[in-house]
Amino acid sequence: MFIYYIFFVIQFFTFIISNINIKFNRYLPIINEEGNYTLEQFVNFRVKNIYKTEISIGNPLQNLPGFLKTERNGFFISNISCPLKSIFDTKKSNSFKMRKNDKTFIDSLYLETSNNSIIYHRHIENYTFSIESNIQGPICLNIGTQLPNLYSQYEKNIIFELNKRKYINSYYFYFKAYSEDELYLVLDVKVNKTDSKYKFIKPITESFRYFHWNKWGLNFEYLHFNNKDDKLMSGIKAVFDINLDCIVGTSSFQNIFNKFLNENNIFIKPEKIKNYEIYFFDKNITQIKNIKNMEIKFYHKEFNYNFILNFKDLMLEKNNGYIFLIIFAYSNSYSWTFGLPFLKKYNFIYNIDSKLIGFQGNNNEIIDLETNESNDLTKIGDDKIKDNKTNIIKIIVIIFLSVLLLIMIVLVIGILIGKKLFETRKAKVNELLELYDYSSKQNNSGEKSDIIKQ
């Protein structure tokens, strides 16, 4: 009984203090990339490679593969566009309930809590899952983080659903990149806007005919290239896609880059691979040293900040040469797409309800202002020993408080029981005294009667 009590207390405290994290890993681990590396492999590992996770649903638990869909808004089940699929046996789940419209069903959902939490899973009861296609046969889960658009405005977003059900209290979230292979989607981030160091702005706007909707990304005023003062390419629009482990540039910037290469006596042409043009620099090219001071500054007016990408950020070194991490799509002449090279270096926080994006400028870290906990995303990896010590301290404190509370409860119950026993005993004593007094009176009256008779 005492063990169950302690477990309940730990769950209660963890529910209050922990975020919800969804941990993702690359479908194709980038750590397994070969040293000598073709551009076809580059596209497979860095362009088309999506983040995957494992989500537990049902009672008893069944695990389904899940995929981060940065272009979608909803949290839904599908058998389309799933690199991995698994069977969900609805008959084995005691909590499964199919809705009449066959487009949704209800079941238990389990999500991971934060690294510093003691309880590692949060149980969400009776969660309503959307179905994009038939759930008979192998399926996967899709986790959308994009703002709703014309086609997805009726999709159920997981952040809205968890907030509505009071499992989280915040609409803020951010991505935490441990490495190119490991990523966390952190939900329920506490930000006090009155004291916040963040500046929040509206993201970019996409338009289609008479419809307009927001999308995570930024509008830049202009860019500087290679430390020159020329303001190039005014009105730059960049969409964010953290699944992408490179950057997709525009044809206008490609012309600027070609001119830069020619000025440094590097006369190469991009290779055409799967609808992309990609620059590969052989290590035998002696002029490569001439472009190691390369630098691009994207100036953002509202943030009043220069976002800088240099040679180290933009060149992927392999055994056989360098790959330029800004690639160019055949049909793209209008907007950029910023992937992990940009989003790992500069950290943003998002509010899916107010449709605002936040940035701290020179202080490039995300801080949970309510707990004053810093989440520095510029560091690769966490101090696991520190996390373990934190968990042990939490367990000790909670167990101590639980024992103290239990002792107080036992004392209170003991006092109440003692008081009750004392009152019962007192009542019995009073009853005996009354009986004794009554008997005495009876005896006295009997003696008087005998005297009168005499």
N, C-alpha and C positions, 0 to 999 in steps of 0.2 A: 504493500500500500504506500509506504513511504517513497519507494522508488518511482512509482507512478506520479506521485505528488511532485517530486523533484523534476521529473520530465515535463510535467505540465507547466511548472514555473519557468523552466528554461525556454520552452516553446513560447510562453507569453512574452518574456523579455526579448527574445529574438525577434518576434513578430513586430515589436515596437522599434528596435534599433537597426534592423538589417535592411539593406537594399535587396532588390531582386536582380540577379545577374543571369544572362543567358550566354553561356560560353560557346564560342565557335572556333573551329579549326578549318584550315584549307581542305577542300575535297582532294586536291592533289598537293601533298605537303611540299612547300617550296624548299624546305631543308634537304629534300631528296634530289634537287636539281643537279644535273651533271656539271662537271667543270668545263668540259667542251660541249657546247650548247648551241643547237640550231635555232633559227628564228621561229620555226614551227613549234618547237618546245617552248619558246618564249611566249608565244600566243596562248598555248595550252595552259601554262603555269601562271602567267602574269596578266592575261587579258580575259580569258574565258573561265578562269578558275574561281569558283564561288565558295563562300564560307558555309560550312555545314555544322550541325549540332545534333543532339539526341534529346528528344522530348518524351517524357513519360506521361501516358494517359491511361485511364481505365482503372478498374479495381477487380482483381489484382493488376499491378502495373504491366503495361506493354510499352515497349520502346519503339518510337518511330523516328526515322531520319528527318531533320528539319533543315531548311535552307534560308539564308538571309536574302531577302528580296528588297533591295534598296530602291527599286523602281515601283514597288507596289505599296499599298497602304494596309491591306488586311492581314489577318492571321487566319489561315484557312488550310483545309485539307484538299489535296489534289493528286491525280495520277498522271498529270501532264508536266513536262519539263522537270522531272525529278531525276537527277543523276544517280540517286539511290532510292530504292523503294522497299517497303516492308508490309507484311500483312497485318492488319488490325482485326482481330477476331472479336466482333461485337458480342458474340454469344458467351464469351468467357468473362466479359466485364459485367459485374453485378450492378454497376452504376450507369450503364448505357441506357439512354432513352432516345428513340428516334422521333423527330418532330413530324407533324403531319405533311408538311410541304416537301419533305425529303431533301431539303437544301441545308438543313442544320440538324445537329444532334447534341445531346447533353451528356457529359461524362466528367470524370475527375481529371484535373490537370495538375502536374507537378513541375515547379520551376525552381532553379537553384537560387539560394540566397547569396549574400556577399561573402567574400573570402574570409572576412573577420568574424563571420557569424558562427554560432555553435551548431544550430540546426541547418543542414545543408539543402533542405528542400522545403518549399512552401506548397502546401496542399490547397488547391483552389477547387472547391466543391461545385458541382453542377455548372461547369463552364459550358457555354454554348459555342460549339464549333461550326464554322461555316464550311460548306462543301462546294468546291468549284466543279468537281466531277464525281463520278460514281465511286463510292468507298469500297465497293466489292473488288477484291484483287489488291495487288501491291499499291501502296500510296506513300506520300510524304507530306510533311507539314511545311508551310511557307510562312515566314515571319516578315511582314512588311513594315518598313520604318519611314516610308515616304509620306508626304502630305497627300490628302485625298485630291484626286483630279476628276475630270469629267467622267471617266470610266470606272473609277474606284470609289466614288463618293458614298456608295452604299455598303462598302466592305466594312467588316467589324475589325477595328484596330485593337490590338491587345492592350495598349496603354489605356485607352478609353474604357475598355471593358473592366480591367482590373481596378481602375479608379472608381468606376460606377459601383463596383461590388465592395469597395472600401478595403481592398487588399493593398493598395498603394494610395498615397495621399498627394502625389505630385505628378504633373504632366511633363516634368523635365527628364531628359535622358541624354546620355552621351556614349560614345564608343571609346573603349580603352584597349589600345593595341599593345600587347606584350611583345610581339614580334610580327613578322610578316605571316606567320602561320597561326598565331593565337590571338583571338579578339574577344572582348566582352562587350555585350550590350547591357549597360547599367541603367536600370529603371528606378523610379521613386527617389530621384535626387532632390535634396532640399536646398532651395535657393531663396533667401530673403531678399527680395528685389530692392527694398529700401536701403539695405546695407551692402548690396552686391557690388563687386568690382567689375562685374560684367557690363558690357554695353550691348543692349539687345536691339536688333534691327529686323526689318522684314527681309525674307529671302528673295530669290529671283522670282519673276512671274513668267509663266508660259502662256501662250495664247493660241487658240484654235478657233477660227471664225469669230463668233461672238462670245466665246467662252474664255475665261481667264482663271488660272489657278496658280498657287504658289508651289515652289519646289525648292528643296534644300540646296543652297548654293549662294554665290555672291556676285554682285555686279561691281567690276573694277573700273576706275576712272581711266587708267591707261597703264602701260608697262614701260619700264626701262630695260634695255638689253645690253649686256656686256659693259656695264659701268658708264654708259653714255647718258648724257642728259636729255637726249631726244625722247619726247613723249610719243610712244608708238601705240597704234591700235587702240584708239579711244573707244569707250563703251564696251568693255569686255564682259561677257557673261560666262560664268563657270558653274556647272552643275557638279554636286558632290556625289561620288559613288565609291564607298570604301571597299566594295568587292574588287574594284579595279586596282591592280598593283602597278599602275603606271599612270600616265596622263595622256589624254587625247587632245591634241592641239588643232588649230584651225589652219586652213590653207594659206591665210594671210601671214601667220607666223612662220609657216614652212618656207615661204618666200624669203622672209627675214633671216631665217636660219641658214638657208642655202647661200645667201649673200655673205653671211658671217663665215661660213666654211671656205668659200672661195677667197675671201680676203686673207685667210690664214693658210692658203695653199693646200687645202684639203679638197680634192676633187672626187667626191664619191656620190653615187646616187642611191636613194633608198631602195630597199628590196620590197617587192610586193608580195605580201603573205596574207591570205584570207581576208581580203578587203581592207588591208591596212598597208601603209608604207612605213617601213621601219629602218632606221639608220644603224648600221653596224660598222664599227671602226676596228680594223685589224691592229694588233699590237705592234706590227712592224711599221706602221705609219709614224714616222718620226715627228711629224707636225702635230701629233695629238697633244704634245706639251704646250702648244700655242693656244689651245682652247681650255686649258685647265683653270683659267681665271674667269671662265664663263659664268655669268650671273644674270638671272631674270628677277626684276622687282615688279610685283603687281601692286599698284597703289590703290587702296580703298579709301574713299573720301569720308564716309560716315565713321569708320573706325579710325581714320587719320593714321593709317598704318601701312608700311611697306612689307608685303609678304615676299620673302626672298627665297629663291631656289638656285643652288649653285651646282658646280660640276659634281660634287659628292652626292647631291640629292638626285641628280638627273642622269648619271651614268652608272650602269650596272656592269661591273667588271667580272669577266669570266676568263678562263685560262686562255681562250683563243682570241679575246678582244673585248671591246666595250660595246654595249647596246644602249642607245639613247632612249631614255624612258619617256620622252614625249614622242608619241606615235601619231600618225595622221590617217584618218579614215577618208575613203574616196569621196564620200558624199558630204563631208562635214566642212562647211565654210563659215559657219555662223557662231557656234558656241564651243567652249572648252568643256572637258570633263576631268575633274580633279579626283584622283584616286589616292591610294595609300601614301605615295611619296610626299604629297602635300598634307594629307589629313593626319599622318603620323607626326609630322613636324609641328603643325599648328592645330590646336585643340579647341573644339567648339562644343557648345551645349545647346540643346534643342528643346523647344516647348511645342508639342504637337497640338495643344489646345489654342494658344494665342498665336501660333504660327510665327514664332520669332526665333532667331538664332543669336546666340550670345558668344562674345569673345572678350578676353581680358587684356589684349594688347601685349605689353612688355612682360606681364606676369603670365607666362604661358603654362598655366596649370589649372586644373579644375578643382574647386574647393566646395565641399559640402558645408555651407556656411552655418547651418543649424547645429552641426556637430563639430565644426571647425576642423574637419578631417580633410587633409590634402590628398588629392589623387593626381600625382605628377605623371602625366602621360609621356613625357619626354624620356623617362627612364625605361629601359628594357628589362622586364622581369620584376618580380617582387622579392622582398626579403622574407622568405618562407619561415625562417627561424623566428623573426619578429612576429609574424602572423600567428605561429604556434604558441609563442609566449602570451600573446594577447588573448588567444582562445583559452589557454590554461587559467589566466588571471580571471577572465570572465566566468569560467566554470566555478572557480574557487569562491569568487564573490557571490555568485548566484546561489551556490550550495550553502554558503555561510548565512546569507539572508534567508534562505528557505528554512534552514535548521532553526534559526532565530525565530522566524515567524511561526514555525511548527511548535516550538517550545512555548511561545506566547499563547498559541491556540490551546495547547494542552493545559497550560496554567489556568486560562480562563475557563475552559471546560471543567477542570478539576475544582476550581473555586465554586462554579455553579453547581456541580454535583455535590460538593461538600456542604454548600449552603442548603441544598435540597434535603440532604441526609440529616443535617442539623435541625432543620425545620420539622422534618418527619419525626425525629427522635424527641424533639421538644414537645411535639403534639402528643406523642405517646406518654411522655412523662406527665404532662398536664392531665391526660386522660386517667392515668393511674392515680394521680393525686385527687382528682375528682371522685374516682371510685372509692378511694380510701376515706375521703371526707364523708361521702355518702354512707359508707359502711359504719363509720364512727357514729354518725347521727342516728343510724338505725339501731345500733347497739345502745346508745344513750337513751333513746326513746323506749326501748324494750326494758331497760333497767328501771326507768321511771314508772312504767306500767306495773311492774312487779311490786314496787314499793306501795303504790296506791292500793293494789289489791290486798296487800297485807294490812 
